[in-house]
């Protein structure tokens, strides 16, 4: 990876990103050799990726012909506006994010027990209420969908949290600007950057220990 400071190597952190992201992008190769990318709801279970789909479709045709696939997820964090760098340089506007890229092999799950477990894991991940009806082999729709398993062969992950060399000298400035803007993604980003926040005198947010004057 070119930007080694951004690399995530902790497998638990990679799993956490996959577990907390609902939409992934599957890349297959079509019959003319072009990449074909489709968004899918997915679950990461037992170190593999699972998603469900219709019994027919282009991505199925592609992965049956060539099981080598790519899979990507990303979590956009705070956007750093031009005013978030002291010199107001437009080329330093920047999007912070986390991402995982998987290269692996895909196959249609044929074992009913594994298919049922994957479908129930998908439900458990996406449902907001615990009283949903679980999937069984005789459930409506069970026979009219496939479950696809992607076994990772090579996985890389990044966390772009303002580690770039040009940002290090004003990292605290970035953090203070995010706290004052106070959007949900800003607060989540500050936590990921390792900053603690507290309420200021006006009911907004500031970096813990920072004076209200910034």
Buried (B, 14 or more C-beta within 10 A) or exposed (E): EEEEEBEBEEEEBBBBBBEEBBEBBBBBBBEEEEEBEBEBBBBBBEEBBBBBBEEEEEBBBBBEEBBEBBBEBBBEBBBBBEEBBEEEEEEBBBEBBBBBBBBBBBEBBEEEEBBBBBBBBBBEBEEEEEEEEEBEEEEEEBEEEBBBBBBBEEBBBBBBBBBBEEBEEBBEBBBBBBBBBBEEBBBBBBEBBEBEBEEBEEEEBBBEEBEEEE
